[in-house]
Amino acid sequence: MAFCPNCGSKVEDGTTFCPNCGSKLDVEKKTQKTDFSEDLKRLADTPDTTANYAAADIAENKGMAILCYLGILWLIPFLAKKDSPFVKYHLNQGLLVLILGIAVAIISWIPVIGWLCAVVVFALAVIGIVNVVNGKAQELPVIGKFKLLS
């Protein structure tokens, strides 16, 4: 609701002339511009705890950490390198992706929604692998804040 600047009566939004006095109203077209690139930057701006891990641990265990994001293959680093803090971090992230992937597999029969969710799970796995290759311990967007392994 707006008010006529001439007579002060209530005027519906978007009205060009005041229904009471007939004065022409200055109608501002309020358009909400959505900047998706800013939203994506905010989504990708997750905590990076790489400084908490030894450079030698990161360099030595990148291969194992990559396996954490490849479905059931996360069991290999879990059994072989669970003493590595870097691998353990990515085991948690990969397990979250796996659980989300299982949930998405259940709803994947729903056209479009299921497929889009599958793309999101794939994207999260790719982001995790890219983080490992770059030697980072950065949370995945949305799901990375949850801790399953201590």
MODELLER restraints for C-alpha pairs under 7 A, 6 or more apart:
rsr = mdl.restraints
at = mdl.atoms
rsr.add(forms.Gaussian(group=physical.xy_distance, feature=features.Distance(at['CA:1:A'], at['CA:10:A']), mean=6.73, stdev=0.5))
rsr.add(forms.Gaussian(group=physical.xy_distance, feature=features.Distance(at['CA:1:A'], at['CA:11:A']), mean=6.10, stdev=0.5))
rsr.add(forms.Gaussian(group=physical.xy_distance, feature=features.Distance(at['CA:1:A'], at['CA:12:A']), mean=5.19, stdev=0.5))
rsr.add(forms.Gaussian(group=physical.xy_distance, feature=features.Distance(at['CA:1:A'], at['CA:13:A']), mean=5.46, stdev=0.5))
rsr.add(forms.Gaussian(group=physical.xy_distance, feature=features.Distance(at['CA:2:A'], at['CA:10:A']), mean=5.87, stdev=0.5))
rsr.add(forms.Gaussian(group=physical.xy_distance, feature=features.Distance(at['CA:2:A'], at['CA:11:A']), mean=5.18, stdev=0.5))
rsr.add(forms.Gaussian(group=physical.xy_distance, feature=features.Distance(at['CA:2:A'], at['CA:12:A']), mean=6.19, stdev=0.5))
rsr.add(forms.Gaussian(group=physical.xy_distance, feature=features.Distance(at['CA:2:A'], at['CA:13:A']), mean=6.05, stdev=0.5))
rsr.add(forms.Gaussian(group=physical.xy_distance, feature=features.Distance(at['CA:3:A'], at['CA:9:A']), mean=5.45, stdev=0.5))
rsr.add(forms.Gaussian(group=physical.xy_distance, feature=features.Distance(at['CA:3:A'], at['CA:10:A']), mean=4.57, stdev=0.5))
rsr.add(forms.Gaussian(group=physical.xy_distance, feature=features.Distance(at['CA:3:A'], at['CA:11:A']), mean=5.33, stdev=0.5))
rsr.add(forms.Gaussian(group=physical.xy_distance, feature=features.Distance(at['CA:4:A'], at['CA:10:A']), mean=6.47, stdev=0.5))
rsr.add(forms.Gaussian(group=physical.xy_distance, feature=features.Distance(at['CA:4:A'], at['CA:11:A']), mean=6.37, stdev=0.5))
rsr.add(forms.Gaussian(group=physical.xy_distance, feature=features.Distance(at['CA:4:A'], at['CA:18:A']), mean=6.28, stdev=0.5))
rsr.add(forms.Gaussian(group=physical.xy_distance, feature=features.Distance(at['CA:4:A'], at['CA:25:A']), mean=6.98, stdev=0.5))
rsr.add(forms.Gaussian(group=physical.xy_distance, feature=features.Distance(at['CA:6:A'], at['CA:23:A']), mean=6.89, stdev=0.5))
rsr.add(forms.Gaussian(group=physical.xy_distance, feature=features.Distance(at['CA:7:A'], at['CA:21:A']), mean=6.71, stdev=0.5))
rsr.add(forms.Gaussian(group=physical.xy_distance, feature=features.Distance(at['CA:9:A'], at['CA:20:A']), mean=6.95, stdev=0.5))
rsr.add(forms.Gaussian(group=physical.xy_distance, feature=features.Distance(at['CA:11:A'], at['CA:18:A']), mean=6.47, stdev=0.5))
rsr.add(forms.Gaussian(group=physical.xy_distance, feature=features.Distance(at['CA:14:A'], at['CA:27:A']), mean=6.31, stdev=0.5))
rsr.add(forms.Gaussian(group=physical.xy_distance, feature=features.Distance(at['CA:16:A'], at['CA:24:A']), mean=6.03, stdev=0.5))
rsr.add(forms.Gaussian(group=physical.xy_distance, feature=features.Distance(at['CA:16:A'], at['CA:25:A']), mean=5.26, stdev=0.5))
rsr.add(forms.Gaussian(group=physical.xy_distance, feature=features.Distance(at['CA:16:A'], at['CA:27:A']), mean=6.35, stdev=0.5))
rsr.add(forms.Gaussian(group=physical.xy_distance, feature=features.Distance(at['CA:17:A'], at['CA:23:A']), mean=5.51, stdev=0.5))
rsr.add(forms.Gaussian(group=physical.xy_distance, feature=features.Distance(at['CA:17:A'], at['CA:24:A']), mean=4.53, stdev=0.5))
rsr.add(forms.Gaussian(group=physical.xy_distance, feature=features.Distance(at['CA:17:A'], at['CA:25:A']), mean=5.38, stdev=0.5))
rsr.add(forms.Gaussian(group=physical.xy_distance, feature=features.Distance(at['CA:18:A'], at['CA:24:A']), mean=6.52, stdev=0.5))
rsr.add(forms.Gaussian(group=physical.xy_distance, feature=features.Distance(at['CA:18:A'], at['CA:25:A']), mean=6.67, stdev=0.5))
rsr.add(forms.Gaussian(group=physical.xy_distance, feature=features.Distance(at['CA:43:A'], at['CA:141:A']), mean=5.95, stdev=0.5))
rsr.add(forms.Gaussian(group=physical.xy_distance, feature=features.Distance(at['CA:44:A'], at['CA:141:A']), mean=5.77, stdev=0.5))
rsr.add(forms.Gaussian(group=physical.xy_distance, feature=features.Distance(at['CA:46:A'], at['CA:138:A']), mean=6.62, stdev=0.5))
rsr.add(forms.Gaussian(group=physical.xy_distance, feature=features.Distance(at['CA:46:A'], at['CA:139:A']), mean=5.62, stdev=0.5))
rsr.add(forms.Gaussian(group=physical.xy_distance, feature=features.Distance(at['CA:46:A'], at['CA:140:A']), mean=6.96, stdev=0.5))
rsr.add(forms.Gaussian(group=physical.xy_distance, feature=features.Distance(at['CA:46:A'], at['CA:141:A']), mean=6.43, stdev=0.5))
rsr.add(forms.Gaussian(group=physical.xy_distance, feature=features.Distance(at['CA:47:A'], at['CA:138:A']), mean=5.81, stdev=0.5))
rsr.add(forms.Gaussian(group=physical.xy_distance, feature=features.Distance(at['CA:47:A'], at['CA:139:A']), mean=5.83, stdev=0.5))
rsr.add(forms.Gaussian(group=physical.xy_distance, feature=features.Distance(at['CA:48:A'], at['CA:137:A']), mean=5.82, stdev=0.5))
rsr.add(forms.Gaussian(group=physical.xy_distance, feature=features.Distance(at['CA:48:A'], at['CA:138:A']), mean=4.11, stdev=0.5))
rsr.add(forms.Gaussian(group=physical.xy_distance, feature=features.Distance(at['CA:48:A'], at['CA:139:A']), mean=6.50, stdev=0.5))
rsr.add(forms.Gaussian(group=physical.xy_distance, feature=features.Distance(at['CA:49:A'], at['CA:137:A']), mean=5.41, stdev=0.5))
rsr.add(forms.Gaussian(group=physical.xy_distance, feature=features.Distance(at['CA:49:A'], at['CA:138:A']), mean=6.04, stdev=0.5))
rsr.add(forms.Gaussian(group=physical.xy_distance, feature=features.Distance(at['CA:50:A'], at['CA:136:A']), mean=5.23, stdev=0.5))
rsr.add(forms.Gaussian(group=physical.xy_distance, feature=features.Distance(at['CA:50:A'], at['CA:137:A']), mean=4.61, stdev=0.5))
rsr.add(forms.Gaussian(group=physical.xy_distance, feature=features.Distance(at['CA:50:A'], at['CA:138:A']), mean=6.85, stdev=0.5))
rsr.add(forms.Gaussian(group=physical.xy_distance, feature=features.Distance(at['CA:53:A'], at['CA:85:A']), mean=6.96, stdev=0.5))
rsr.add(forms.Gaussian(group=physical.xy_distance, feature=features.Distance(at['CA:53:A'], at['CA:86:A']), mean=6.36, stdev=0.5))
rsr.add(forms.Gaussian(group=physical.xy_distance, feature=features.Distance(at['CA:57:A'], at['CA:84:A']), mean=6.82, stdev=0.5))
rsr.add(forms.Gaussian(group=physical.xy_distance, feature=features.Distance(at['CA:57:A'], at['CA:86:A']), mean=6.55, stdev=0.5))
rsr.add(forms.Gaussian(group=physical.xy_distance, feature=features.Distance(at['CA:58:A'], at['CA:86:A']), mean=6.06, stdev=0.5))
rsr.add(forms.Gaussian(group=physical.xy_distance, feature=features.Distance(at['CA:58:A'], at['CA:135:A']), mean=6.05, stdev=0.5))
rsr.add(forms.Gaussian(group=physical.xy_distance, feature=features.Distance(at['CA:61:A'], at['CA:87:A']), mean=6.63, stdev=0.5))
rsr.add(forms.Gaussian(group=physical.xy_distance, feature=features.Distance(at['CA:62:A'], at['CA:132:A']), mean=6.03, stdev=0.5))
rsr.add(forms.Gaussian(group=physical.xy_distance, feature=features.Distance(at['CA:62:A'], at['CA:133:A']), mean=6.61, stdev=0.5))
rsr.add(forms.Gaussian(group=physical.xy_distance, feature=features.Distance(at['CA:64:A'], at['CA:77:A']), mean=5.39, stdev=0.5))
rsr.add(forms.Gaussian(group=physical.xy_distance, feature=features.Distance(at['CA:64:A'], at['CA:87:A']), mean=6.77, stdev=0.5))
rsr.add(forms.Gaussian(group=physical.xy_distance, feature=features.Distance(at['CA:65:A'], at['CA:87:A']), mean=5.02, stdev=0.5))
rsr.add(forms.Gaussian(group=physical.xy_distance, feature=features.Distance(at['CA:65:A'], at['CA:90:A']), mean=5.84, stdev=0.5))
rsr.add(forms.Gaussian(group=physical.xy_distance, feature=features.Distance(at['CA:65:A'], at['CA:132:A']), mean=6.46, stdev=0.5))
rsr.add(forms.Gaussian(group=physical.xy_distance, feature=features.Distance(at['CA:66:A'], at['CA:129:A']), mean=5.51, stdev=0.5))
rsr.add(forms.Gaussian(group=physical.xy_distance, feature=features.Distance(at['CA:66:A'], at['CA:132:A']), mean=6.28, stdev=0.5))
rsr.add(forms.Gaussian(group=physical.xy_distance, feature=features.Distance(at['CA:67:A'], at['CA:73:A']), mean=5.70, stdev=0.5))
rsr.add(forms.Gaussian(group=physical.xy_distance, feature=features.Distance(at['CA:67:A'], at['CA:74:A']), mean=5.47, stdev=0.5))
rsr.add(forms.Gaussian(group=physical.xy_distance, feature=features.Distance(at['CA:67:A'], at['CA:77:A']), mean=6.93, stdev=0.5))
rsr.add(forms.Gaussian(group=physical.xy_distance, feature=features.Distance(at['CA:68:A'], at['CA:74:A']), mean=4.08, stdev=0.5))
rsr.add(forms.Gaussian(group=physical.xy_distance, feature=features.Distance(at['CA:68:A'], at['CA:77:A']), mean=6.83, stdev=0.5))
rsr.add(forms.Gaussian(group=physical.xy_distance, feature=features.Distance(at['CA:68:A'], at['CA:90:A']), mean=6.15, stdev=0.5))
rsr.add(forms.Gaussian(group=physical.xy_distance, feature=features.Distance(at['CA:68:A'], at['CA:91:A']), mean=5.21, stdev=0.5))
rsr.add(forms.Gaussian(group=physical.xy_distance, feature=features.Distance(at['CA:68:A'], at['CA:94:A']), mean=4.89, stdev=0.5))
rsr.add(forms.Gaussian(group=physical.xy_distance, feature=features.Distance(at['CA:69:A'], at['CA:94:A']), mean=4.49, stdev=0.5))
rsr.add(forms.Gaussian(group=physical.xy_distance, feature=features.Distance(at['CA:69:A'], at['CA:125:A']), mean=5.49, stdev=0.5))
rsr.add(forms.Gaussian(group=physical.xy_distance, feature=features.Distance(at['CA:69:A'], at['CA:128:A']), mean=6.73, stdev=0.5))
rsr.add(forms.Gaussian(group=physical.xy_distance, feature=features.Distance(at['CA:69:A'], at['CA:129:A']), mean=6.66, stdev=0.5))
rsr.add(forms.Gaussian(group=physical.xy_distance, feature=features.Distance(at['CA:71:A'], at['CA:98:A']), mean=5.71, stdev=0.5))
rsr.add(forms.Gaussian(group=physical.xy_distance, feature=features.Distance(at['CA:74:A'], at['CA:91:A']), mean=6.65, stdev=0.5))
rsr.add(forms.Gaussian(group=physical.xy_distance, feature=features.Distance(at['CA:78:A'], at['CA:91:A']), mean=6.97, stdev=0.5))
rsr.add(forms.Gaussian(group=physical.xy_distance, feature=features.Distance(at['CA:81:A'], at['CA:87:A']), mean=6.71, stdev=0.5))
rsr.add(forms.Gaussian(group=physical.xy_distance, feature=features.Distance(at['CA:82:A'], at['CA:88:A']), mean=5.66, stdev=0.5))
rsr.add(forms.Gaussian(group=physical.xy_distance, feature=features.Distance(at['CA:92:A'], at['CA:147:A']), mean=6.47, stdev=0.5))
rsr.add(forms.Gaussian(group=physical.xy_distance, feature=features.Distance(at['CA:92:A'], at['CA:148:A']), mean=5.96, stdev=0.5))
rsr.add(forms.Gaussian(group=physical.xy_distance, feature=features.Distance(at['CA:92:A'], at['CA:149:A']), mean=5.66, stdev=0.5))
rsr.add(forms.Gaussian(group=physical.xy_distance, feature=features.Distance(at['CA:93:A'], at['CA:144:A']), mean=6.12, stdev=0.5))
rsr.add(forms.Gaussian(group=physical.xy_distance, feature=features.Distance(at['CA:96:A'], at['CA:143:A']), mean=6.93, stdev=0.5))
rsr.add(forms.Gaussian(group=physical.xy_distance, feature=features.Distance(at['CA:97:A'], at['CA:121:A']), mean=6.46, stdev=0.5))
rsr.add(forms.Gaussian(group=physical.xy_distance, feature=features.Distance(at['CA:97:A'], at['CA:124:A']), mean=6.88, stdev=0.5))
rsr.add(forms.Gaussian(group=physical.xy_distance, feature=features.Distance(at['CA:97:A'], at['CA:125:A']), mean=6.54, stdev=0.5))
rsr.add(forms.Gaussian(group=physical.xy_distance, feature=features.Distance(at['CA:100:A'], at['CA:121:A']), mean=6.89, stdev=0.5))
rsr.add(forms.Gaussian(group=physical.xy_distance, feature=features.Distance(at['CA:101:A'], at['CA:121:A']), mean=5.95, stdev=0.5))
rsr.add(forms.Gaussian(group=physical.xy_distance, feature=features.Distance(at['CA:104:A'], at['CA:114:A']), mean=6.48, stdev=0.5))
rsr.add(forms.Gaussian(group=physical.xy_distance, feature=features.Distance(at['CA:104:A'], at['CA:117:A']), mean=6.22, stdev=0.5))
rsr.add(forms.Gaussian(group=physical.xy_distance, feature=features.Distance(at['CA:104:A'], at['CA:118:A']), mean=6.18, stdev=0.5))
rsr.add(forms.Gaussian(group=physical.xy_distance, feature=features.Distance(at['CA:107:A'], at['CA:114:A']), mean=5.50, stdev=0.5))
rsr.add(forms.Gaussian(group=physical.xy_distance, feature=features.Distance(at['CA:108:A'], at['CA:114:A']), mean=3.87, stdev=0.5))
rsr.add(forms.Gaussian(group=physical.xy_distance, feature=features.Distance(at['CA:108:A'], at['CA:115:A']), mean=6.01, stdev=0.5))
rsr.add(forms.Gaussian(group=physical.xy_distance, feature=features.Distance(at['CA:124:A'], at['CA:140:A']), mean=6.66, stdev=0.5))
rsr.add(forms.Gaussian(group=physical.xy_distance, feature=features.Distance(at['CA:128:A'], at['CA:140:A']), mean=6.67, stdev=0.5))
rsr.add(forms.Gaussian(group=physical.xy_distance, feature=features.Distance(at['CA:131:A'], at['CA:137:A']), mean=6.70, stdev=0.5))
rsr.add(forms.Gaussian(group=physical.xy_distance, feature=features.Distance(at['CA:131:A'], at['CA:138:A']), mean=6.72, stdev=0.5))
rsr.add(forms.Gaussian(group=physical.xy_distance, feature=features.Distance(at['CA:139:A'], at['CA:145:A']), mean=6.53, stdev=0.5))
